[in-house]
Amino acid sequence: MAGFSEVLGVSEFKTKRDSIWKALLAEFVGNIILNYFGCASCMIIKPNVENPNLVLIALTFGFSVFIAVQAIGHVSGGHINPAVTIAMLVTRNISLLKAILYIIVQCLGAIVGSGLLMASLPERYHDTAMGVTNLSVPVGNGIVVEIMLGFILVFTVFGVVDVNKHEIKPIAAFAIGVSVTIGHLATVDYTGASMNPARTFGASVINNHWDDHWVYWVGPIIGGIIAGLLYKYVFAAPSTGPLKIIERYTAVVTDEKELQRLAGGKHEETMP
């Protein structure tokens, strides 16, 4: 029974109750930010404009994720995506109970974000598809696209949160945002580039739009699980230990000084 409780994560709720509730609130707020601003970029408000600006959509979703992860990453890990949470669960980085609650609040946050977007728009826009994702390709192709989107996102997440890659931490949130941006730039015309089941779920609830909805859960989750397992068991950086970390940073500093010296010498040679 103790083993099952440990896997479920019951003990964590007893010892870290306050921090877990903060984490759940952080995931809730993160998804509000994502769905409100991301789906807002999909709307066409100006007259005489027929098609949304795909670059605008890609940048808005990417920067929204970047900002959300940067703001709440230290509280909850900045998942804001069931595909990320499930990948963390499969690789045993998060307990089952915590993962379930994360997914619930992510979906609730996405609904609230899309609901706030509806409240921000004049009533004549309420019958329009406010950020819903639609397939422009056959279902089979759409699943492949969403698998790849889930893969690139989760692969990036695992790469930047690797505890043995200390040098990547300052740009972790930015890298995750970039992965979202390139996913949208490449495939928003194919599937709407969901990458995130909660994001699509929130827009679907507000718009009552459920066409091929399952694709946006199955695809990113499969891609995320593959990416998480691949990174953990094949590409994870080796544990360095304190001495190796010092050696690594000493080598980096030495290399930088050498480059500066060479650059300075080259500059002196070119002086008249």
C-alpha positions as CSV (number, residue, x, y, z in Angstrom):
1,M,0.0,0.0,0.0
2,A,2.9,2.4,0.8
3,G,4.4,1.8,-2.6
4,F,1.1,2.6,-4.3
5,S,0.7,5.8,-2.2
6,E,4.2,6.8,-3.2
7,V,3.5,6.3,-6.9
8,L,0.2,8.1,-6.6
9,G,1.9,11.0,-4.8
10,V,-0.3,11.1,-1.7
11,S,2.6,11.8,0.6
12,E,3.6,14.8,-1.4
13,F,0.3,16.4,-0.8
14,K,0.7,15.8,2.9
15,T,4.2,17.3,3.2
16,K,4.0,20.0,0.4
17,R,0.4,21.0,0.4
18,D,0.9,24.7,0.1
19,S,3.5,24.5,-2.7
20,I,1.3,22.1,-4.7
21,W,-1.7,24.4,-4.5
22,K,0.5,27.3,-5.7
23,A,1.7,25.1,-8.5
24,L,-1.9,24.3,-9.6
25,L,-2.8,28.0,-9.5
26,A,0.3,28.7,-11.6
27,E,-0.7,26.2,-14.2
28,F,-4.2,27.6,-14.2
29,V,-3.0,31.2,-14.8
30,G,-0.4,30.0,-17.4
31,N,-3.1,28.5,-19.5
32,I,-5.3,31.6,-19.2
33,I,-2.5,33.7,-20.6
34,L,-1.9,31.2,-23.4
35,N,-5.5,30.9,-24.6
36,Y,-6.4,34.5,-24.2
37,F,-3.5,36.1,-26.1
38,G,-2.8,33.2,-28.4
39,C,-6.4,32.8,-29.6
40,A,-6.8,36.5,-29.7
41,S,-4.1,36.6,-32.4
42,C,-6.3,34.3,-34.6
43,M,-9.2,36.8,-34.7
44,I,-9.8,39.1,-37.6
45,I,-11.2,42.4,-36.3
46,K,-10.1,44.9,-39.0
47,P,-12.5,45.4,-41.9
48,N,-11.5,44.3,-45.4
49,V,-9.1,41.7,-44.0
50,E,-10.0,38.1,-44.9
51,N,-7.1,35.9,-43.6
52,P,-5.3,35.9,-40.3
53,N,-1.6,36.8,-40.2
54,L,0.1,33.4,-39.7
55,V,3.4,35.0,-38.5
56,L,1.5,37.1,-36.0
57,I,-0.2,33.9,-34.7
58,A,3.1,32.0,-34.4
59,L,4.9,34.8,-32.6
60,T,2.0,35.4,-30.2
61,F,1.7,31.8,-29.2
62,G,5.5,31.5,-28.9
63,F,5.9,34.6,-26.8
64,S,2.8,33.7,-24.7
65,V,4.4,30.4,-23.8
66,F,7.8,32.1,-23.2
67,I,6.3,34.7,-20.8
68,A,4.2,32.1,-18.9
69,V,7.1,29.7,-18.4
70,Q,9.3,32.5,-17.4
71,A,6.8,33.7,-14.8
72,I,5.6,30.4,-13.3
73,G,8.4,27.9,-14.1
74,H,9.9,28.2,-10.6
75,V,6.4,27.4,-9.1
76,S,5.0,24.6,-11.1
77,G,7.7,23.7,-13.7
78,G,5.7,25.7,-16.4
79,H,4.1,22.7,-18.1
80,I,0.9,24.6,-19.2
81,N,0.3,21.6,-21.5
82,P,-1.1,18.1,-20.8
83,A,1.4,16.6,-23.3
84,V,4.3,18.0,-21.3
85,T,2.7,16.8,-18.0
86,I,2.1,13.3,-19.3
87,A,5.6,13.0,-20.7
88,M,6.9,14.1,-17.2
89,L,4.6,11.4,-15.6
90,V,5.8,8.6,-18.0
91,T,9.5,9.5,-17.2
92,R,8.7,9.6,-13.5
93,N,9.4,13.3,-13.0
94,I,5.9,13.9,-11.5
95,S,3.5,11.8,-9.5
96,L,0.2,10.4,-10.9
97,L,-2.1,12.5,-8.7
98,K,-0.2,15.7,-9.4
99,A,-0.3,15.0,-13.1
100,I,-4.0,14.5,-13.0
101,L,-4.6,17.7,-11.1
102,Y,-2.2,19.6,-13.5
103,I,-4.2,18.5,-16.5
104,I,-7.5,19.4,-14.9
105,V,-6.4,23.0,-14.0
106,Q,-4.7,23.4,-17.4
107,C,-8.0,22.6,-19.1
108,L,-9.9,24.9,-16.8
109,G,-7.4,27.7,-17.3
110,A,-7.7,27.3,-21.1
111,I,-11.5,27.5,-20.9
112,V,-11.3,30.7,-18.8
113,G,-8.7,32.2,-21.2
114,S,-11.0,31.6,-24.2
115,G,-14.0,32.8,-22.2
116,L,-12.3,36.0,-21.3
117,L,-11.4,36.4,-25.0
118,M,-15.1,36.0,-25.9
119,A,-16.0,38.6,-23.2
120,S,-13.4,41.0,-24.8
121,L,-15.1,40.9,-28.2
122,P,-18.2,42.5,-29.5
123,E,-21.2,40.2,-29.7
124,R,-21.1,40.0,-33.5
125,Y,-17.9,38.0,-33.1
126,H,-19.3,35.4,-30.7
127,D,-20.4,33.1,-33.5
128,T,-16.9,33.0,-35.1
129,A,-14.3,30.4,-34.4
130,M,-12.2,32.1,-31.7
131,G,-9.0,30.2,-32.0
132,V,-10.4,26.7,-32.7
133,T,-8.1,24.3,-34.4
134,N,-9.2,22.6,-37.6
135,L,-7.7,20.0,-39.9
136,S,-6.8,21.1,-43.4
137,V,-5.3,17.7,-44.1
138,P,-6.8,14.2,-43.7
139,V,-7.1,12.9,-40.2
140,G,-4.1,10.5,-40.5
141,N,-1.8,13.3,-41.7
142,G,-3.1,15.5,-39.0
143,I,-2.2,13.0,-36.3
144,V,1.4,12.8,-37.7
145,V,1.6,16.6,-37.7
146,E,0.5,16.9,-34.1
147,I,2.8,14.0,-33.1
148,M,5.7,16.0,-34.5
149,L,4.5,19.1,-32.8
150,G,4.2,17.4,-29.5
151,F,7.7,15.8,-30.0
152,I,9.5,19.1,-30.8
153,L,8.0,20.9,-27.9
154,V,8.6,18.2,-25.3
155,F,12.0,17.4,-26.7
156,T,12.9,21.0,-26.2
157,V,11.4,21.1,-22.7
158,F,13.4,18.0,-21.6
159,G,16.6,19.4,-23.1
160,V,16.4,22.7,-21.2
161,V,15.3,21.3,-17.9
162,D,18.1,18.7,-17.8
163,V,19.7,19.1,-14.4
164,N,23.2,18.4,-15.8
165,K,23.0,21.2,-18.4
166,H,23.4,24.2,-16.1
167,E,24.5,26.5,-18.9
168,I,21.2,26.3,-20.7
169,K,19.0,27.5,-17.8
170,P,19.1,31.2,-18.5
171,I,17.4,30.7,-21.9
172,A,15.2,27.8,-21.1
173,A,11.9,29.6,-21.3
174,F,13.0,31.3,-24.5
175,A,13.9,28.0,-26.1
176,I,10.5,26.5,-25.2
177,G,8.8,29.6,-26.7
178,V,10.8,29.3,-29.9
179,S,9.8,25.6,-30.3
180,V,6.2,26.7,-30.1
181,T,6.8,29.5,-32.7
182,I,8.5,27.2,-35.2
183,G,5.7,24.6,-34.8
184,H,3.1,27.3,-35.7
185,L,5.2,28.8,-38.5
186,A,5.6,25.3,-40.1
187,T,2.2,23.7,-39.6
188,V,-0.5,26.2,-38.6
189,D,-2.0,25.7,-42.1
190,Y,-2.1,22.0,-41.6
191,T,-3.9,21.5,-38.3
192,G,-3.9,24.9,-36.6
193,A,-0.7,23.8,-34.8
194,S,-2.3,23.0,-31.5
195,M,0.7,21.3,-29.8
196,N,-1.4,21.5,-26.7
197,P,-4.6,19.5,-25.9
198,A,-5.7,22.0,-23.2
199,R,-5.3,25.0,-25.6
200,T,-7.6,23.3,-28.1
201,F,-10.0,22.0,-25.4
202,G,-10.5,25.5,-24.1
203,A,-11.3,27.0,-27.5
204,S,-13.6,24.0,-28.3
205,V,-15.6,24.4,-25.1
206,I,-16.2,28.1,-25.6
207,N,-17.0,27.6,-29.3
208,N,-18.8,24.2,-29.0
209,H,-16.5,22.9,-31.7
210,W,-15.5,19.3,-31.5
211,D,-14.6,18.3,-35.1
212,D,-11.7,15.8,-34.9
213,H,-11.0,17.0,-31.4
214,W,-9.4,13.7,-30.4
215,V,-6.6,14.3,-32.8
216,Y,-5.4,17.2,-30.7
217,W,-5.1,15.0,-27.7
218,V,-3.7,11.8,-29.2
219,G,-1.1,13.5,-31.4
220,P,0.7,15.8,-29.0
221,I,0.6,13.2,-26.2
222,I,2.1,10.5,-28.3
223,G,4.8,12.8,-29.6
224,G,5.5,14.1,-26.1
225,I,5.9,10.6,-24.6
226,I,8.2,9.6,-27.4
227,A,10.3,12.7,-26.9
228,G,10.4,12.3,-23.2
229,L,11.5,8.7,-23.3
230,L,14.0,9.3,-26.1
231,Y,15.7,12.2,-24.2
232,K,15.8,10.5,-20.8
233,Y,17.2,7.2,-22.0
234,V,19.4,8.3,-24.9
235,F,20.2,12.0,-24.9
236,A,20.2,13.1,-21.3
237,A,23.5,14.8,-20.3
238,P,25.7,12.7,-18.0
239,S,25.9,13.5,-14.4
240,T,29.0,15.6,-13.9
241,G,29.3,16.1,-10.1
242,P,30.6,19.3,-8.4
243,L,34.2,18.9,-9.6
244,K,33.2,18.2,-13.3
245,I,30.9,21.3,-13.2
246,I,33.9,23.4,-12.0
247,E,36.1,22.0,-14.7
248,R,33.4,22.6,-17.4
249,Y,33.0,26.3,-16.5
250,T,36.7,26.8,-16.1
251,A,37.2,25.5,-19.6
252,V,34.4,27.7,-20.9
253,V,35.9,30.8,-19.3
254,T,39.4,29.9,-20.6
255,D,38.1,29.4,-24.1
256,E,36.3,32.8,-24.0
257,K,39.5,34.5,-22.8
258,E,41.5,32.8,-25.6
259,L,38.9,34.0,-28.2
260,Q,39.1,37.5,-26.8
261,R,42.9,37.4,-26.9
262,L,42.9,36.2,-30.5
263,A,40.3,38.7,-31.5
264,G,42.3,41.5,-29.9
265,G,45.5,40.4,-31.6
266,K,43.8,40.3,-35.0
267,H,42.4,43.8,-34.4
268,E,45.9,45.0,-33.6
269,E,47.3,43.5,-36.8
270,T,44.8,45.3,-38.9
271,M,45.4,48.7,-37.4
272,P,47.3,51.1,-39.7
